[in-house]
């Protein structure tokens, strides 16, 4: 009886691969999106950061029981009176 072969160290198991690794297997995504490009990774990072900042602002408004507004408004600041 043969024992099962040990998984290769270089190849991560199927359940431990990242989303980017799985996307590389889709031919259309591999062809049209620069997943290895620095601009793509940087763009994804900035989008995630923007979503995080907006989410924190929304949570702050909800915690303060304020009406959430997409753009802060109000009176213009004046100096002295």
mmCIF file of the N, C-alpha and C atoms, coordinates in Angstrom:
data_MODEL
# 
_entry.id   MODEL 
# 
loop_
_atom_site.group_PDB 
_atom_site.id 
_atom_site.type_symbol 
_atom_site.label_atom_id 
_atom_site.label_alt_id 
_atom_site.label_comp_id 
_atom_site.label_asym_id 
_atom_site.label_entity_id 
_atom_site.label_seq_id 
_atom_site.pdbx_PDB_ins_code 
_atom_site.Cartn_x 
_atom_site.Cartn_y 
_atom_site.Cartn_z 
_atom_site.occupancy 
_atom_site.B_iso_or_equiv 
_atom_site.pdbx_formal_charge 
_atom_site.auth_seq_id 
_atom_site.auth_comp_id 
_atom_site.auth_asym_id 
_atom_site.auth_atom_id 
_atom_site.pdbx_PDB_model_num 
ATOM 1   N N  . UNK A 1 1  ? 0.841   -1.173 0.000   1.00 0.00 ? 1  UNK A N  1 
ATOM 2   C CA . UNK A 1 1  ? 0.000   0.000  0.000   1.00 0.00 ? 1  UNK A CA 1 
ATOM 3   C C  . UNK A 1 1  ? 0.890   1.241  0.000   1.00 0.00 ? 1  UNK A C  1 
ATOM 4   N N  . UNK A 1 2  ? 0.604   2.201  -0.862  1.00 0.00 ? 2  UNK A N  1 
ATOM 5   C CA . UNK A 1 2  ? 1.397   3.418  -0.942  1.00 0.00 ? 2  UNK A CA 1 
ATOM 6   C C  . UNK A 1 2  ? 0.785   4.514  -0.079  1.00 0.00 ? 2  UNK A C  1 
ATOM 7   N N  . UNK A 1 3  ? 1.646   5.282  0.539   1.00 0.00 ? 3  UNK A N  1 
ATOM 8   C CA . UNK A 1 3  ? 1.142   6.413  1.318   1.00 0.00 ? 3  UNK A CA 1 
ATOM 9   C C  . UNK A 1 3  ? 0.982   7.618  0.392   1.00 0.00 ? 3  UNK A C  1 
ATOM 10  N N  . UNK A 1 4  ? 0.145   8.527  0.817   1.00 0.00 ? 4  UNK A N  1 
ATOM 11  C CA . UNK A 1 4  ? -0.094  9.724  0.008   1.00 0.00 ? 4  UNK A CA 1 
ATOM 12  C C  . UNK A 1 4  ? 1.164   10.579 -0.007  1.00 0.00 ? 4  UNK A C  1 
ATOM 13  N N  . UNK A 1 5  ? 1.426   11.182 -1.131  1.00 0.00 ? 5  UNK A N  1 
ATOM 14  C CA . UNK A 1 5  ? 2.616   12.026 -1.261  1.00 0.00 ? 5  UNK A CA 1 
ATOM 15  C C  . UNK A 1 5  ? 2.424   13.309 -0.463  1.00 0.00 ? 5  UNK A C  1 
ATOM 16  N N  . UNK A 1 6  ? 3.500   13.747 0.140   1.00 0.00 ? 6  UNK A N  1 
ATOM 17  C CA . UNK A 1 6  ? 3.451   14.991 0.916   1.00 0.00 ? 6  UNK A CA 1 
ATOM 18  C C  . UNK A 1 6  ? 3.287   16.169 -0.034  1.00 0.00 ? 6  UNK A C  1 
ATOM 19  N N  . UNK A 1 7  ? 2.521   17.186 0.377   1.00 0.00 ? 7  UNK A N  1 
ATOM 20  C CA . UNK A 1 7  ? 2.353   18.347 -0.506  1.00 0.00 ? 7  UNK A CA 1 
ATOM 21  C C  . UNK A 1 7  ? 3.671   19.071 -0.710  1.00 0.00 ? 7  UNK A C  1 
ATOM 22  N N  . UNK A 1 8  ? 3.828   19.630 -1.879  1.00 0.00 ? 8  UNK A N  1 
ATOM 23  C CA . UNK A 1 8  ? 5.058   20.342 -2.213  1.00 0.00 ? 8  UNK A CA 1 
ATOM 24  C C  . UNK A 1 8  ? 5.165   21.613 -1.388  1.00 0.00 ? 8  UNK A C  1 
ATOM 25  N N  . UNK A 1 9  ? 6.376   21.936 -0.976  1.00 0.00 ? 9  UNK A N  1 
ATOM 26  C CA . UNK A 1 9  ? 6.596   23.142 -0.179  1.00 0.00 ? 9  UNK A CA 1 
ATOM 27  C C  . UNK A 1 9  ? 6.409   24.386 -1.036  1.00 0.00 ? 9  UNK A C  1 
ATOM 28  N N  . UNK A 1 10 ? 6.799   24.311 -2.300  1.00 0.00 ? 10 UNK A N  1 
ATOM 29  C CA . UNK A 1 10 ? 6.702   25.475 -3.183  1.00 0.00 ? 10 UNK A CA 1 
ATOM 30  C C  . UNK A 1 10 ? 5.257   25.802 -3.548  1.00 0.00 ? 10 UNK A C  1 
ATOM 31  N N  . UNK A 1 11 ? 4.399   24.809 -3.599  1.00 0.00 ? 11 UNK A N  1 
ATOM 32  C CA . UNK A 1 11 ? 2.998   25.000 -3.989  1.00 0.00 ? 11 UNK A CA 1 
ATOM 33  C C  . UNK A 1 11 ? 2.132   25.067 -2.740  1.00 0.00 ? 11 UNK A C  1 
ATOM 34  N N  . UNK A 1 12 ? 1.493   26.214 -2.445  1.00 0.00 ? 12 UNK A N  1 
ATOM 35  C CA . UNK A 1 12 ? 0.627   26.281 -1.274  1.00 0.00 ? 12 UNK A CA 1 
ATOM 36  C C  . UNK A 1 12 ? -0.629  25.432 -1.488  1.00 0.00 ? 12 UNK A C  1 
ATOM 37  N N  . UNK A 1 13 ? -1.176  24.930 -0.418  1.00 0.00 ? 13 UNK A N  1 
ATOM 38  C CA . UNK A 1 13 ? -2.376  24.118 -0.546  1.00 0.00 ? 13 UNK A CA 1 
ATOM 39  C C  . UNK A 1 13 ? -3.532  24.979 -1.033  1.00 0.00 ? 13 UNK A C  1 
ATOM 40  N N  . UNK A 1 14 ? -4.565  24.342 -1.568  1.00 0.00 ? 14 UNK A N  1 
ATOM 41  C CA . UNK A 1 14 ? -5.669  25.062 -2.209  1.00 0.00 ? 14 UNK A CA 1 
ATOM 42  C C  . UNK A 1 14 ? -6.401  25.984 -1.240  1.00 0.00 ? 14 UNK A C  1 
ATOM 43  N N  . UNK A 1 15 ? -6.513  25.602 0.000   1.00 0.00 ? 15 UNK A N  1 
ATOM 44  C CA . UNK A 1 15 ? -7.267  26.436 0.939   1.00 0.00 ? 15 UNK A CA 1 
ATOM 45  C C  . UNK A 1 15 ? -6.438  27.567 1.534   1.00 0.00 ? 15 UNK A C  1 
ATOM 46  N N  . UNK A 1 16 ? -5.140  27.616 1.260   1.00 0.00 ? 16 UNK A N  1 
ATOM 47  C CA . UNK A 1 16 ? -4.282  28.655 1.824   1.00 0.00 ? 16 UNK A CA 1 
ATOM 48  C C  . UNK A 1 16 ? -3.841  29.685 0.782   1.00 0.00 ? 16 UNK A C  1 
ATOM 49  N N  . UNK A 1 17 ? -4.316  29.580 -0.440  1.00 0.00 ? 17 UNK A N  1 
ATOM 50  C CA . UNK A 1 17 ? -3.920  30.537 -1.464  1.00 0.00 ? 17 UNK A CA 1 
ATOM 51  C C  . UNK A 1 17 ? -4.729  31.824 -1.321  1.00 0.00 ? 17 UNK A C  1 
ATOM 52  N N  . UNK A 1 18 ? -4.119  32.937 -1.696  1.00 0.00 ? 18 UNK A N  1 
ATOM 53  C CA . UNK A 1 18 ? -4.798  34.222 -1.586  1.00 0.00 ? 18 UNK A CA 1 
ATOM 54  C C  . UNK A 1 18 ? -5.754  34.421 -2.770  1.00 0.00 ? 18 UNK A C  1 
ATOM 55  N N  . UNK A 1 19 ? -6.554  35.459 -2.656  1.00 0.00 ? 19 UNK A N  1 
ATOM 56  C CA . UNK A 1 19 ? -7.508  35.771 -3.712  1.00 0.00 ? 19 UNK A CA 1 
ATOM 57  C C  . UNK A 1 19 ? -6.781  36.110 -5.012  1.00 0.00 ? 19 UNK A C  1 
ATOM 58  N N  . UNK A 1 20 ? -5.680  36.830 -4.925  1.00 0.00 ? 20 UNK A N  1 
ATOM 59  C CA . UNK A 1 20 ? -4.918  37.177 -6.130  1.00 0.00 ? 20 UNK A CA 1 
ATOM 60  C C  . UNK A 1 20 ? -4.406  35.916 -6.810  1.00 0.00 ? 20 UNK A C  1 
ATOM 61  N N  . UNK A 1 21 ? -3.945  34.940 -6.024  1.00 0.00 ? 21 UNK A N  1 
ATOM 62  C CA . UNK A 1 21 ? -3.476  33.685 -6.616  1.00 0.00 ? 21 UNK A CA 1 
ATOM 63  C C  . UNK A 1 21 ? -4.610  32.966 -7.336  1.00 0.00 ? 21 UNK A C  1 
ATOM 64  N N  . UNK A 1 22 ? -5.783  32.984 -6.767  1.00 0.00 ? 22 UNK A N  1 
ATOM 65  C CA . UNK A 1 22 ? -6.923  32.328 -7.414  1.00 0.00 ? 22 UNK A CA 1 
ATOM 66  C C  . UNK A 1 22 ? -7.363  33.079 -8.668  1.00 0.00 ? 22 UNK A C  1 
ATOM 67  N N  . UNK A 1 23 ? -7.268  34.420 -8.644  1.00 0.00 ? 23 UNK A N  1 
ATOM 68  C CA . UNK A 1 23 ? -7.651  35.195 -9.820  1.00 0.00 ? 23 UNK A CA 1 
ATOM 69  C C  . UNK A 1 23 ? -6.716  34.943 -10.992 1.00 0.00 ? 23 UNK A C  1 
ATOM 70  N N  . UNK A 1 24 ? -5.471  34.603 -10.709 1.00 0.00 ? 24 UNK A N  1 
ATOM 71  C CA . UNK A 1 24 ? -4.514  34.353 -11.792 1.00 0.00 ? 24 UNK A CA 1 
ATOM 72  C C  . UNK A 1 24 ? -4.875  33.121 -12.607 1.00 0.00 ? 24 UNK A C  1 
ATOM 73  N N  . UNK A 1 25 ? -5.722  32.271 -12.063 1.00 0.00 ? 25 UNK A N  1 
ATOM 74  C CA . UNK A 1 25 ? -6.134  31.065 -12.789 1.00 0.00 ? 25 UNK A CA 1 
ATOM 75  C C  . UNK A 1 25 ? -7.252  31.349 -13.788 1.00 0.00 ? 25 UNK A C  1 
ATOM 76  N N  . UNK A 1 26 ? -7.908  32.498 -13.674 1.00 0.00 ? 26 UNK A N  1 
ATOM 77  C CA . UNK A 1 26 ? -8.986  32.864 -14.602 1.00 0.00 ? 26 UNK A CA 1 
ATOM 78  C C  . UNK A 1 26 ? -8.340  33.525 -15.819 1.00 0.00 ? 26 UNK A C  1 
ATOM 79  N N  . UNK A 1 27 ? -8.509  32.938 -17.014 1.00 0.00 ? 27 UNK A N  1 
ATOM 80  C CA . UNK A 1 27 ? -7.802  33.461 -18.194 1.00 0.00 ? 27 UNK A CA 1 
ATOM 81  C C  . UNK A 1 27 ? -8.118  34.921 -18.516 1.00 0.00 ? 27 UNK A C  1 
ATOM 82  N N  . UNK A 1 28 ? -9.376  35.335 -18.418 1.00 0.00 ? 28 UNK A N  1 
ATOM 83  C CA . UNK A 1 28 ? -9.736  36.715 -18.758 1.00 0.00 ? 28 UNK A CA 1 
ATOM 84  C C  . UNK A 1 28 ? -9.111  37.703 -17.781 1.00 0.00 ? 28 UNK A C  1 
ATOM 85  N N  . UNK A 1 29 ? -9.090  37.370 -16.522 1.00 0.00 ? 29 UNK A N  1 
ATOM 86  C CA . UNK A 1 29 ? -8.502  38.253 -15.517 1.00 0.00 ? 29 UNK A CA 1 
ATOM 87  C C  . UNK A 1 29 ? -6.995  38.344 -15.720 1.00 0.00 ? 29 UNK A C  1 
ATOM 88  N N  . UNK A 1 30 ? -6.394  37.217 -15.995 1.00 0.00 ? 30 UNK A N  1 
ATOM 89  C CA . UNK A 1 30 ? -4.937  37.194 -16.205 1.00 0.00 ? 30 UNK A CA 1 
ATOM 90  C C  . UNK A 1 30 ? -4.539  38.015 -17.422 1.00 0.00 ? 30 UNK A C  1 
ATOM 91  N N  . UNK A 1 31 ? -5.373  38.004 -18.432 1.00 0.00 ? 31 UNK A N  1 
ATOM 92  C CA . UNK A 1 31 ? -5.047  38.695 -19.671 1.00 0.00 ? 31 UNK A CA 1 
ATOM 93  C C  . UNK A 1 31 ? -5.250  40.206 -19.565 1.00 0.00 ? 31 UNK A C  1 
ATOM 94  N N  . UNK A 1 32 ? -6.312  40.661 -18.891 1.00 0.00 ? 32 UNK A N  1 
ATOM 95  C CA . UNK A 1 32 ? -6.675  42.079 -18.935 1.00 0.00 ? 32 UNK A CA 1 
ATOM 96  C C  . UNK A 1 32 ? -6.341  42.878 -17.683 1.00 0.00 ? 32 UNK A C  1 
ATOM 97  N N  . UNK A 1 33 ? -6.033  42.248 -16.572 1.00 0.00 ? 33 UNK A N  1 
ATOM 98  C CA . UNK A 1 33 ? -5.677  42.982 -15.358 1.00 0.00 ? 33 UNK A CA 1 
ATOM 99  C C  . UNK A 1 33 ? -4.208  42.765 -15.023 1.00 0.00 ? 33 UNK A C  1 
ATOM 100 N N  . UNK A 1 34 ? -3.483  43.831 -14.764 1.00 0.00 ? 34 UNK A N  1 
ATOM 101 C CA . UNK A 1 34 ? -2.063  43.688 -14.416 1.00 0.00 ? 34 UNK A CA 1 
ATOM 102 C C  . UNK A 1 34 ? -1.887  43.349 -12.932 1.00 0.00 ? 34 UNK A C  1 
ATOM 103 N N  . UNK A 1 35 ? -2.150  42.103 -12.558 1.00 0.00 ? 35 UNK A N  1 
ATOM 104 C CA . UNK A 1 35 ? -2.094  41.716 -11.149 1.00 0.00 ? 35 UNK A CA 1 
ATOM 105 C C  . UNK A 1 35 ? -0.690  41.811 -10.574 1.00 0.00 ? 35 UNK A C  1 
ATOM 106 N N  . UNK A 1 36 ? 0.330   41.765 -11.418 1.00 0.00 ? 36 UNK A N  1 
ATOM 107 C CA . UNK A 1 36 ? 1.699   41.876 -10.941 1.00 0.00 ? 36 UNK A CA 1 
ATOM 108 C C  . UNK A 1 36 ? 2.182   43.318 -10.926 1.00 0.00 ? 36 UNK A C  1 
ATOM 109 N N  . UNK A 1 37 ? 1.399   44.236 -11.509 1.00 0.00 ? 37 UNK A N  1 
ATOM 110 C CA . UNK A 1 37 ? 1.834   45.618 -11.628 1.00 0.00 ? 37 UNK A CA 1 
ATOM 111 C C  . UNK A 1 37 ? 1.777   46.379 -10.315 1.00 0.00 ? 37 UNK A C  1 
ATOM 112 N N  . UNK A 1 38 ? 2.720   47.280 -10.155 1.00 0.00 ? 38 UNK A N  1 
ATOM 113 C CA . UNK A 1 38 ? 2.782   48.102 -8.948  1.00 0.00 ? 38 UNK A CA 1 
ATOM 114 C C  . UNK A 1 38 ? 1.584   49.038 -8.875  1.00 0.00 ? 38 UNK A C  1 
ATOM 115 N N  . UNK A 1 39 ? 1.122   49.557 -10.004 1.00 0.00 ? 39 UNK A N  1 
ATOM 116 C CA . UNK A 1 39 ? -0.003  50.484 -10.009 1.00 0.00 ? 39 UNK A CA 1 
ATOM 117 C C  . UNK A 1 39 ? -1.285  49.802 -9.579  1.00 0.00 ? 39 UNK A C  1 
ATOM 118 N N  . UNK A 1 40 ? -1.469  48.560 -9.961  1.00 0.00 ? 40 UNK A N  1 
ATOM 119 C CA . UNK A 1 40 ? -2.683  47.832 -9.575  1.00 0.00 ? 40 UNK A CA 1 
ATOM 120 C C  . UNK A 1 40 ? -2.730  47.639 -8.062  1.00 0.00 ? 40 UNK A C  1 
ATOM 121 N N  . UNK A 1 41 ? -1.632  47.192 -7.476  1.00 0.00 ? 41 UNK A N  1 
ATOM 122 C CA . UNK A 1 41 ? -1.572  46.956 -6.035  1.00 0.00 ? 41 UNK A CA 1 
ATOM 123 C C  . UNK A 1 41 ? -1.722  48.272 -5.282  1.00 0.00 ? 41 UNK A C  1 
ATOM 124 N N  . UNK A 1 42 ? -1.088  49.329 -5.765  1.00 0.00 ? 42 UNK A N  1 
ATOM 125 C CA . UNK A 1 42 ? -1.201  50.641 -5.138  1.00 0.00 ? 42 UNK A CA 1 
ATOM 126 C C  . UNK A 1 42 ? -2.634  51.156 -5.214  1.00 0.00 ? 42 UNK A C  1 
ATOM 127 N N  . UNK A 1 43 ? -3.280  50.978 -6.349  1.00 0.00 ? 43 UNK A N  1 
ATOM 128 C CA . UNK A 1 43 ? -4.677  51.419 -6.502  1.00 0.00 ? 43 UNK A CA 1 
ATOM 129 C C  . UNK A 1 43 ? -5.611  50.691 -5.563  1.00 0.00 ? 43 UNK A C  1 
ATOM 130 N N  . UNK A 1 44 ? -5.428  49.391 -5.434  1.00 0.00 ? 44 UNK A N  1 
ATOM 131 C CA . UNK A 1 44 ? -6.254  48.610 -4.512  1.00 0.00 ? 44 UNK A CA 1 
ATOM 132 C C  . UNK A 1 44 ? -6.027  49.083 -3.080  1.00 0.00 ? 44 UNK A C  1 
ATOM 133 N N  . UNK A 1 45 ? -4.788  49.373 -2.740  1.00 0.00 ? 45 UNK A N  1 
ATOM 134 C CA . UNK A 1 45 ? -4.482  49.867 -1.396  1.00 0.00 ? 45 UNK A CA 1 
ATOM 135 C C  . UNK A 1 45 ? -5.160  51.191 -1.098  1.00 0.00 ? 45 UNK A C  1 
ATOM 136 N N  . UNK A 1 46 ? -5.138  52.123 -2.050  1.00 0.00 ? 46 UNK A N  1 
ATOM 137 C CA . UNK A 1 46 ? -5.779  53.420 -1.842  1.00 0.00 ? 46 UNK A CA 1 
ATOM 138 C C  . UNK A 1 46 ? -7.291  53.283 -1.745  1.00 0.00 ? 46 UNK A C  1 
ATOM 139 N N  . UNK A 1 47 ? -7.883  52.417 -2.537  1.00 0.00 ? 47 UNK A N  1 
ATOM 140 C CA . UNK A 1 47 ? -9.334  52.199 -2.460  1.00 0.00 ? 47 UNK A CA 1 
ATOM 141 C C  . UNK A 1 47 ? -9.717  51.622 -1.104  1.00 0.00 ? 47 UNK A C  1 
ATOM 142 N N  . UNK A 1 48 ? -8.957  50.640 -0.623  1.00 0.00 ? 48 UNK A N  1 
ATOM 143 C CA . UNK A 1 48 ? -9.239  50.066 0.687   1.00 0.00 ? 48 UNK A CA 1 
ATOM 144 C C  . UNK A 1 48 ? -9.071  51.087 1.803   1.00 0.00 ? 48 UNK A C  1 
ATOM 145 N N  . UNK A 1 49 ? -8.068  51.941 1.692   1.00 0.00 ? 49 UNK A N  1 
ATOM 146 C CA . UNK A 1 49 ? -7.868  52.993 2.693   1.00 0.00 ? 49 UNK A CA 1 
ATOM 147 C C  . UNK A 1 49 ? -9.030  53.980 2.689   1.00 0.00 ? 49 UNK A C  1 
ATOM 148 N N  . UNK A 1 50 ? -9.504  54.375 1.524   1.00 0.00 ? 50 UNK A N  1 
ATOM 149 C CA . UNK A 1 50 ? -10.642 55.298 1.430   1.00 0.00 ? 50 UNK A CA 1 
ATOM 150 C C  . UNK A 1 50 ? -11.897 54.680 2.028   1.00 0.00 ? 50 UNK A C  1 
ATOM 151 N N  . UNK A 1 51 ? -12.147 53.418 1.742   1.00 0.00 ? 51 UNK A N  1 
ATOM 152 C CA . UNK A 1 51 ? -13.315 52.735 2.305   1.00 0.00 ? 51 UNK A CA 1 
ATOM 153 C C  . UNK A 1 51 ? -13.215 52.678 3.824   1.00 0.00 ? 51 UNK A C  1 
ATOM 154 N N  . UNK A 1 52 ? -12.024 52.422 4.350   1.00 0.00 ? 52 UNK A N  1 
ATOM 155 C CA . UNK A 1 52 ? -11.825 52.365 5.792   1.00 0.00 ? 52 UNK A CA 1 
ATOM 156 C C  . UNK A 1 52 ? -12.097 53.723 6.444   1.00 0.00 ? 52 UNK A C  1 
ATOM 157 N N  . UNK A 1 53 ? -11.570 54.798 5.857   1.00 0.00 ? 53 UNK A N  1 
ATOM 158 C CA . UNK A 1 53 ? -11.763 56.137 6.420   1.00 0.00 ? 53 UNK A CA 1 
ATOM 159 C C  . UNK A 1 53 ? -13.234 56.525 6.387   1.00 0.00 ? 53 UNK A C  1 
ATOM 160 N N  . UNK A 1 54 ? -13.908 56.274 5.281   1.00 0.00 ? 54 UNK A N  1 
ATOM 161 C CA . UNK A 1 54 ? -15.337 56.601 5.193   1.00 0.00 ? 54 UNK A CA 1 
ATOM 162 C C  . UNK A 1 54 ? -16.163 55.774 6.168   1.00 0.00 ? 54 UNK A C  1 
ATOM 163 N N  . UNK A 1 55 ? -15.793 54.513 6.357   1.00 0.00 ? 55 UNK A N  1 
ATOM 164 C CA . UNK A 1 55 ? -16.512 53.661 7.303   1.00 0.00 ? 55 UNK A CA 1 
ATOM 165 C C  . UNK A 1 55 ? -16.340 54.158 8.735   1.00 0.00 ? 55 UNK A C  1 
ATOM 166 N N  . UNK A 1 56 ? -15.136 54.591 9.076   1.00 0.00 ? 56 UNK A N  1 
ATOM 167 C CA . UNK A 1 56 ? -14.900 55.116 10.427  1.00 0.00 ? 56 UNK A CA 1 
ATOM 168 C C  . UNK A 1 56 ? -15.695 56.398 10.653  1.00 0.00 ? 56 UNK A C  1 
ATOM 169 N N  . UNK A 1 57 ? -15.765 57.261 9.670   1.00 0.00 ? 57 UNK A N  1 
ATOM 170 C CA . UNK A 1 57 ? -16.568 58.485 9.784   1.00 0.00 ? 57 UNK A CA 1 
ATOM 171 C C  . UNK A 1 57 ? -18.039 58.177 9.952   1.00 0.00 ? 57 UNK A C  1 
ATOM 172 N N  . UNK A 1 58 ? -18.514 57.200 9.215   1.00 0.00 ? 58 UNK A N  1 
ATOM 173 C CA . UNK A 1 58 ? -19.924 56.793 9.320   1.00 0.00 ? 58 UNK A CA 1 
ATOM 174 C C  . UNK A 1 58 ? -20.212 56.221 10.709  1.00 0.00 ? 58 UNK A C  1 
ATOM 175 N N  . UNK A 1 59 ? -19.327 55.370 11.212  1.00 0.00 ? 59 UNK A N  1 
ATOM 176 C CA . UNK A 1 59 ? -19.510 54.806 12.550  1.00 0.00 ? 59 UNK A CA 1 
ATOM 177 C C  . UNK A 1 59 ? -19.477 55.893 13.622  1.00 0.00 ? 59 UNK A C  1 
ATOM 178 N N  . UNK A 1 60 ? -18.624 56.889 13.440  1.00 0.00 ? 60 UNK A N  1 
ATOM 179 C CA . UNK A 1 60 ? -18.546 57.987 14.394  1.00 0.00 ? 60 UNK A CA 1 
ATOM 180 C C  . UNK A 1 60 ? -19.860 58.773 14.416  1.00 0.00 ? 60 UNK A C  1 
ATOM 181 N N  . UNK A 1 61 ? -20.443 59.034 13.243  1.00 0.00 ? 61 UNK A N  1 
ATOM 182 C CA . UNK A 1 61 ? -21.727 59.734 13.187  1.00 0.00 ? 61 UNK A CA 1 
ATOM 183 C C  . UNK A 1 61 ? -22.836 58.924 13.845  1.00 0.00 ? 61 UNK A C  1 
ATOM 184 N N  . UNK A 1 62 ? -22.845 57.633 13.600  1.00 0.00 ? 62 UNK A N  1 
ATOM 185 C CA . UNK A 1 62 ? -23.880 56.779 14.183  1.00 0.00 ? 62 UNK A CA 1 
ATOM 186 C C  . UNK A 1 62 ? -23.713 56.710 15.699  1.00 0.00 ? 62 UNK A C  1 
ATOM 187 N N  . UNK A 1 63 ? -22.476 56.608 16.182  1.00 0.00 ? 63 UNK A N  1 
ATOM 188 C CA . UNK A 1 63 ? -22.225 56.540 17.621  1.00 0.00 ? 63 UNK A CA 1 
ATOM 189 C C  . UNK A 1 63 ? -22.619 57.841 18.313  1.00 0.00 ? 63 UNK A C  1 
ATOM 190 N N  . UNK A 1 64 ? -22.454 58.974 17.644  1.00 0.00 ? 64 UNK A N  1 
ATOM 191 C CA . UNK A 1 64 ? -22.817 60.269 18.219  1.00 0.00 ? 64 UNK A CA 1 
ATOM 192 C C  . UNK A 1 64 ? -24.291 60.582 18.008  1.00 0.00 ? 64 UNK A C  1 
ATOM 193 N N  . UNK A 1 65 ? -25.024 59.649 17.401  1.00 0.00 ? 65 UNK A N  1 
ATOM 194 C CA . UNK A 1 65 ? -26.452 59.798 17.105  1.00 0.00 ? 65 UNK A CA 1 
ATOM 195 C C  . UNK A 1 65 ? -26.726 61.038 16.259  1.00 0.00 ? 65 UNK A C  1 
ATOM 196 N N  . UNK A 1 66 ? -25.820 61.282 15.313  1.00 0.00 ? 66 UNK A N  1 
ATOM 197 C CA . UNK A 1 66 ? -25.988 62.358 14.345  1.00 0.00 ? 66 UNK A CA 1 
ATOM 198 C C  . UNK A 1 66 ? -26.543 61.766 13.059  1.00 0.00 ? 66 UNK A C  1 
ATOM 199 N N  . UNK A 1 67 ? -27.140 62.632 12.273  1.00 0.00 ? 67 UNK A N  1 
ATOM 200 C CA . UNK A 1 67 ? -27.596 62.195 10.956  1.00 0.00 ? 67 UNK A CA 1 
ATOM 201 C C  . UNK A 1 67 ? -26.361 62.087 10.051  1.00 0.00 ? 67 UNK A C  1 
ATOM 202 N N  . UNK A 1 68 ? -26.075 60.910 9.540   1.00 0.00 ? 68 UNK A N  1 
ATOM 203 C CA . UNK A 1 68 ? -24.892 60.768 8.669   1.00 0.00 ? 68 UNK A CA 1 
ATOM 204 C C  . UNK A 1 68 ? -25.051 61.577 7.381   1.00 0.00 ? 68 UNK A C  1 
ATOM 205 N N  . UNK A 1 69 ? -24.028 62.361 7.063   1.00 0.00 ? 69 UNK A N  1 
ATOM 206 C CA . UNK A 1 69 ? -24.029 63.147 5.829   1.00 0.00 ? 69 UNK A CA 1 
ATOM 207 C C  . UNK A 1 69 ? -22.812 62.771 5.007   1.00 0.00 ? 69 UNK A C  1 
ATOM 208 N N  . UNK A 1 70 ? -22.970 62.646 3.703   1.00 0.00 ? 70 UNK A N  1 
ATOM 209 C CA . UNK A 1 70 ? -21.820 62.267 2.883   1.00 0.00 ? 70 UNK A CA 1 
ATOM 210 C C  . UNK A 1 70 ? -20.740 63.346 2.845   1.00 0.00 ? 70 UNK A C  1 
ATOM 211 N N  . UNK A 1 71 ? -21.150 64.631 2.922   1.00 0.00 ? 71 UNK A N  1 
ATOM 212 C CA . UNK A 1 71 ? -20.201 65.735 2.906   1.00 0.00 ? 71 UNK A CA 1 
ATOM 213 C C  . UNK A 1 71 ? -20.497 66.615 4.120   1.00 0.00 ? 71 UNK A C  1 
ATOM 214 N N  . UNK A 1 72 ? -19.495 66.860 4.960   1.00 0.00 ? 72 UNK A N  1 
ATOM 215 C CA . UNK A 1 72 ? -19.740 67.723 6.118   1.00 0.00 ? 72 UNK A CA 1 
ATOM 216 C C  . UNK A 1 72 ? -20.141 69.130 5.654   1.00 0.00 ? 72 UNK A C  1 
ATOM 217 N N  . UNK A 1 73 ? -21.071 69.699 6.332   1.00 0.00 ? 73 UNK A N  1 
ATOM 218 C CA . UNK A 1 73 ? -21.537 71.033 5.956   1.00 0.00 ? 73 UNK A CA 1 
ATOM 219 C C  . UNK A 1 73 ? -21.663 71.907 7.189   1.00 0.00 ? 73 UNK A C  1 
ATOM 220 N N  . UNK A 1 74 ? -22.387 72.971 7.040   1.00 0.00 ? 74 UNK A N  1 
ATOM 221 C CA . UNK A 1 74 ? -22.572 73.872 8.169   1.00 0.00 ? 74 UNK A CA 1 
ATOM 222 C C  . UNK A 1 74 ? -22.118 75.266 7.820   1.00 0.00 ? 74 UNK A C  1 
ATOM 223 N N  . UNK A 1 75 ? -22.079 76.119 8.836   1.00 0.00 ? 75 UNK A N  1 
ATOM 224 C CA . UNK A 1 75 ? -21.685 77.506 8.622   1.00 0.00 ? 75 UNK A CA 1 
ATOM 225 C C  . UNK A 1 75 ? -20.177 77.599 8.392   1.00 0.00 ? 75 UNK A C  1 
ATOM 226 N N  . UNK A 1 76 ? -19.807 78.626 7.691   1.00 0.00 ? 76 UNK A N  1 
ATOM 227 C CA . UNK A 1 76 ? -18.388 78.881 7.472   1.00 0.00 ? 76 UNK A CA 1 
ATOM 228 C C  . UNK A 1 76 ? -17.777 79.418 8.760   1.00 0.00 ? 76 UNK A C  1 
ATOM 229 N N  . UNK A 1 77 ? -16.569 79.045 9.046   1.00 0.00 ? 77 UNK A N  1 
ATOM 230 C CA . UNK A 1 77 ? -15.892 79.512 10.245  1.00 0.00 ? 77 UNK A CA 1 
ATOM 231 C C  . UNK A 1 77 ? -15.542 80.991 10.104  1.00 0.00 ? 77 UNK A C  1 
ATOM 232 N N  . UNK A 1 78 ? -15.732 81.742 11.182  1.00 0.00 ? 78 UNK A N  1 
ATOM 233 C CA . UNK A 1 78 ? -15.378 83.156 11.186  1.00 0.00 ? 78 UNK A CA 1 
ATOM 234 C C  . UNK A 1 78 ? -14.425 83.417 12.343  1.00 0.00 ? 78 UNK A C  1 
ATOM 235 N N  . UNK A 1 79 ? -13.587 84.380 12.169  1.00 0.00 ? 79 UNK A N  1 
ATOM 236 C CA . UNK A 1 79 ? -12.633 84.743 13.213  1.00 0.00 ? 79 UNK A CA 1 
ATOM 237 C C  . UNK A 1 79 ? -13.163 85.916 14.010  1.00 0.00 ? 79 UNK A C  1 
ATOM 238 N N  . UNK A 1 80 ? -13.229 85.734 15.300  1.00 0.00 ? 80 UNK A N  1 
ATOM 239 C CA . UNK A 1 80 ? -13.486 86.839 16.218  1.00 0.00 ? 80 UNK A CA 1 
ATOM 240 C C  . UNK A 1 80 ? -14.903 87.345 16.331  1.00 0.00 ? 80 UNK A C  1 
ATOM 241 N N  . UNK A 1 81 ? -15.815 87.049 15.556  1.00 0.00 ? 81 UNK A N  1 
ATOM 242 C CA . UNK A 1 81 ? -17.103 87.599 15.900  1.00 0.00 ? 81 UNK A CA 1 
ATOM 243 C C  . UNK A 1 81 ? -17.990 87.862 14.831  1.00 0.00 ? 81 UNK A C  1 
# 
